[in-house]
């Protein structure tokens, strides 16, 4: 199942991935799309994030985590070709593994009220 197709919950679900470093739904979807598409432009478009904001999010994640999550193989001034590092692949997989139980809990709770 492609995670980017999931509609985000009304509430904010953020998971601590490393001591003091968190990852939320939008960043995880962006990482997922970078892994799938290898293009910042395409990943931002599919994730419904402005391209410059997506680049800011990537830079923020790269600076926050113990190792960069995204690399820019061609080092262009405004890079379009991007890839997840090994740390990025592990991190995004851990996020979805941890997020799914919370997601299903939210869905079940909503179902009880409707």
C-alpha positions in Angstrom: 0.0 0.0 0.0 1.4 3.4 -1.0 1.4 5.5 2.1 1.2 8.9 0.3 -2.4 8.0 -0.7 -3.5 8.1 2.9 -5.5 11.1 4.0 -3.9 12.7 7.0 -5.8 12.7 10.2 -7.4 15.9 11.5 -5.1 15.8 14.5 -1.4 16.0 14.3 0.5 12.7 14.8 4.2 13.3 15.3 6.6 10.5 16.3 9.9 10.9 18.0 12.3 9.1 15.7 15.6 10.0 17.5 16.1 11.6 20.9 14.5 15.0 20.5 14.0 14.7 16.7 10.5 14.2 15.4 8.9 13.3 12.1 5.3 14.1 11.2 3.0 12.9 8.4 3.8 15.6 5.8 7.5 15.1 6.0 7.1 11.3 6.0 5.0 11.5 2.8 7.6 13.8 1.2 10.3 11.3 2.0 8.2 8.5 0.7 7.7 10.3 -2.6 11.3 11.2 -2.9 12.1 7.5 -2.5 9.6 6.6 -5.2 10.2 9.4 -7.7 13.8 10.6 -7.2 12.7 14.2 -8.1 12.1 17.0 -5.7 9.6 18.7 -8.1 7.5 15.6 -8.5 7.7 14.6 -4.9 6.6 18.0 -3.8 3.7 18.1 -6.3 2.4 14.6 -5.3 2.8 15.5 -1.6 0.9 18.8 -2.2 3.8 20.9 -0.8 5.2 24.0 -2.4 8.6 23.1 -4.0 10.6 25.7 -2.0 8.9 24.6 1.2 9.7 21.0 0.4 13.4 21.9 0.0 13.2 23.8 3.4 11.7 20.7 5.0 14.5 18.5 3.6 17.2 20.8 4.8 15.5 21.0 8.2 15.4 17.2 8.4 19.0 16.8 7.2 20.2 19.2 9.9 18.0 17.7 12.7 18.7 14.0 12.4 22.0 12.4 13.3 22.7 11.8 9.6 21.2 13.4 6.5 18.0 11.7 5.2 18.1 13.1 1.7 21.1 13.5 -0.6 21.5 15.8 -3.7 23.6 13.8 -6.1 24.2 16.5 -8.6 24.6 19.5 -6.1 22.8 21.9 -8.4 21.7 25.3 -7.0 18.1 24.2 -6.9 18.4 20.5 -7.1 15.7 18.4 -8.6 17.4 15.0 -8.5 17.2 13.8 -4.9 17.5 10.4 -3.2 17.0 9.1 0.2 20.2 8.1 2.1 20.3 4.7 3.8 19.4 6.6 7.0 16.4 8.2 5.2 15.1 4.9 4.0 15.3 3.4 7.5 13.7 6.4 9.1 10.7 6.6 6.8 10.1 2.8 7.2 10.3 3.2 11.0 7.9 6.1 10.9 5.2 4.2 8.9 5.7 1.1 11.1 5.1 3.3 14.2 2.4 5.5 12.6 0.1 2.7 11.3 -1.2 1.7 14.8 -2.0 5.3 15.7 -3.6 5.8 12.3 -5.9 2.8 12.7 -6.7 3.8 16.2 -7.9 7.2 14.9 -10.0 5.6 12.2 -11.6 3.3 14.8 -12.3 6.2 17.2 -13.9 8.2 14.4 -16.1 5.2 13.3 -17.4 4.9 16.9 -18.7 8.5 16.7 -20.5 8.4 13.3 
